[in-house]
Amino acid sequence: PKVEILKVYPAKKGHLLATFTAKVTFADKYEVHFPNMRVVEGSKGLFVDLPSRKYKESQDAVPLYYLNKVLKEIIEDQALGAYDQAIAEKQLEQNS
């Protein structure tokens, strides 16, 4: 699959560093968008977190969608690179 990271929105709020949408293209014609993904700072470094929903009855967080390990790793690599680029561009704007 081809993965493209759409607009990255840097937003430092606790462990949340940014949100983004990933666009995945399969077989060069089927596109799937995964919105509201997050770049999060954890104890072992940065990682991508999938959106989830908490239910009042159980307080369990259930992911809105599931990705296999390979696709998640591809998205994570692309997203962390896009996040680094967005931060670098933001710093250039502030220094100008």
VOLOBA-246556 format. One record per residue (C-alpha): residue number from 1; residue in one letter; x negated, y negated, z negated. Coordinates in Angstrom, 2 decimals. Example, Ala and Ser with C-alpha at 12.3 -4.5 7.8 and 13.67 -1.06 7.14 Angstrom:
2
node k: 1; r: a; X: -12.30; Y: 4.50; Z: -7.80
node k: 2; r: s; X: -13.67; Y: 1.06; Z: -7.14
//
This chain:
96
node k: 1; r: p; X: 0.00; Y: 0.00; Z: 0.00
node k: 2; r: k; X: -0.99; Y: -3.62; Z: 0.56
node k: 3; r: v; X: -0.73; Y: -5.80; Z: -2.53
node k: 4; r: e; X: -0.47; Y: -9.58; Z: -2.47
node k: 5; r: i; X: -0.26; Y: -11.69; Z: -5.60
node k: 6; r: l; X: 2.14; Y: -14.56; Z: -5.09
node k: 7; r: k; X: 1.96; Y: -17.78; Z: -7.09
node k: 8; r: v; X: 0.17; Y: -17.42; Z: -10.45
node k: 9; r: y; X: 1.54; Y: -19.64; Z: -13.22
node k: 10; r: p; X: -1.10; Y: -20.14; Z: -15.95
node k: 11; r: a; X: 0.60; Y: -20.67; Z: -19.31
node k: 12; r: k; X: -1.36; Y: -20.14; Z: -22.52
node k: 13; r: k; X: 1.21; Y: -19.06; Z: -25.12
node k: 14; r: g; X: -0.34; Y: -16.78; Z: -27.73
node k: 15; r: h; X: -1.63; Y: -13.69; Z: -25.94
node k: 16; r: l; X: 0.25; Y: -14.57; Z: -22.73
node k: 17; r: l; X: -2.11; Y: -16.23; Z: -20.26
node k: 18; r: a; X: -0.09; Y: -16.31; Z: -17.03
node k: 19; r: t; X: 2.89; Y: -14.95; Z: -15.13
node k: 20; r: f; X: 3.02; Y: -13.93; Z: -11.49
node k: 21; r: t; X: 4.92; Y: -12.01; Z: -8.83
node k: 22; r: a; X: 3.32; Y: -9.13; Z: -6.95
node k: 23; r: k; X: 4.39; Y: -8.32; Z: -3.40
node k: 24; r: v; X: 3.68; Y: -4.74; Z: -2.32
node k: 25; r: t; X: 3.99; Y: -3.72; Z: 1.33
node k: 26; r: f; X: 4.41; Y: -0.05; Z: 2.19
node k: 27; r: a; X: 3.87; Y: 1.41; Z: 5.67
node k: 28; r: d; X: 3.35; Y: -2.13; Z: 7.04
node k: 29; r: k; X: 7.09; Y: -2.86; Z: 6.98
node k: 30; r: y; X: 8.71; Y: -2.28; Z: 3.57
node k: 31; r: e; X: 8.18; Y: -5.07; Z: 1.05
node k: 32; r: v; X: 8.92; Y: -4.84; Z: -2.65
node k: 33; r: h; X: 8.56; Y: -7.82; Z: -5.01
node k: 34; r: f; X: 7.75; Y: -7.27; Z: -8.69
node k: 35; r: p; X: 8.58; Y: -10.55; Z: -10.49
node k: 36; r: n; X: 7.78; Y: -11.72; Z: -14.02
node k: 37; r: m; X: 4.58; Y: -9.71; Z: -14.44
node k: 38; r: r; X: 2.21; Y: -11.11; Z: -17.04
node k: 39; r: v; X: -1.53; Y: -11.44; Z: -17.59
node k: 40; r: v; X: -2.11; Y: -10.78; Z: -21.28
node k: 41; r: e; X: -5.18; Y: -11.01; Z: -23.50
node k: 42; r: g; X: -5.53; Y: -7.87; Z: -25.62
node k: 43; r: s; X: -8.16; Y: -6.57; Z: -28.03
node k: 44; r: k; X: -9.96; Y: -4.81; Z: -25.13
node k: 45; r: g; X: -9.74; Y: -7.72; Z: -22.69
node k: 46; r: l; X: -7.28; Y: -8.93; Z: -20.06
node k: 47; r: f; X: -4.59; Y: -6.65; Z: -18.66
node k: 48; r: v; X: -1.32; Y: -6.80; Z: -16.71
node k: 49; r: d; X: 1.90; Y: -6.22; Z: -18.63
node k: 50; r: l; X: 5.17; Y: -5.27; Z: -16.97
node k: 51; r: p; X: 8.38; Y: -7.07; Z: -17.88
node k: 52; r: s; X: 10.63; Y: -5.27; Z: -20.31
node k: 53; r: r; X: 13.95; Y: -5.75; Z: -22.01
node k: 54; r: k; X: 14.82; Y: -5.26; Z: -25.67
node k: 55; r: y; X: 18.19; Y: -3.84; Z: -26.56
node k: 56; r: k; X: 19.96; Y: -5.03; Z: -29.71
node k: 57; r: e; X: 21.08; Y: -1.56; Z: -30.73
node k: 58; r: s; X: 17.62; Y: 0.03; Z: -30.90
node k: 59; r: q; X: 15.12; Y: -2.86; Z: -30.70
node k: 60; r: d; X: 13.16; Y: -0.69; Z: -28.24
node k: 61; r: a; X: 11.51; Y: -2.42; Z: -25.30
node k: 62; r: v; X: 12.34; Y: -0.66; Z: -22.04
node k: 63; r: p; X: 10.33; Y: -1.54; Z: -18.89
node k: 64; r: l; X: 12.40; Y: -3.03; Z: -16.07
node k: 65; r: y; X: 10.48; Y: -0.89; Z: -13.57
node k: 66; r: y; X: 7.78; Y: 1.77; Z: -13.58
node k: 67; r: l; X: 4.59; Y: 1.84; Z: -11.51
node k: 68; r: n; X: 2.34; Y: 4.83; Z: -11.00
node k: 69; r: k; X: -1.23; Y: 4.55; Z: -12.30
node k: 70; r: v; X: -2.85; Y: 3.88; Z: -8.90
node k: 71; r: l; X: -0.44; Y: 1.10; Z: -7.92
node k: 72; r: k; X: -0.69; Y: -0.49; Z: -11.37
node k: 73; r: e; X: -4.51; Y: -0.50; Z: -11.12
node k: 74; r: i; X: -4.39; Y: -2.10; Z: -7.65
node k: 75; r: i; X: -1.97; Y: -4.78; Z: -8.85
node k: 76; r: e; X: -4.03; Y: -5.38; Z: -11.98
node k: 77; r: d; X: -7.28; Y: -5.83; Z: -9.99
node k: 78; r: q; X: -5.60; Y: -8.27; Z: -7.57
node k: 79; r: a; X: -3.79; Y: -10.15; Z: -10.35
node k: 80; r: l; X: -6.85; Y: -10.65; Z: -12.55
node k: 81; r: g; X: -8.77; Y: -11.97; Z: -9.54
node k: 82; r: a; X: -5.92; Y: -14.35; Z: -8.67
node k: 83; r: y; X: -5.72; Y: -15.45; Z: -12.31
node k: 84; r: d; X: -9.47; Y: -16.23; Z: -12.39
node k: 85; r: q; X: -9.10; Y: -18.23; Z: -9.18
node k: 86; r: a; X: -6.09; Y: -20.17; Z: -10.53
node k: 87; r: i; X: -8.00; Y: -21.05; Z: -13.72
node k: 88; r: a; X: -11.05; Y: -22.17; Z: -11.71
node k: 89; r: e; X: -8.85; Y: -24.39; Z: -9.50
node k: 90; r: k; X: -7.13; Y: -25.87; Z: -12.55
node k: 91; r: q; X: -10.50; Y: -26.73; Z: -14.11
node k: 92; r: l; X: -11.65; Y: -28.38; Z: -10.86
node k: 93; r: e; X: -8.51; Y: -30.52; Z: -10.85
node k: 94; r: q; X: -9.06; Y: -31.58; Z: -14.46
node k: 95; r: n; X: -12.72; Y: -32.48; Z: -13.81
node k: 96; r: s; X: -11.85; Y: -34.59; Z: -10.76
//
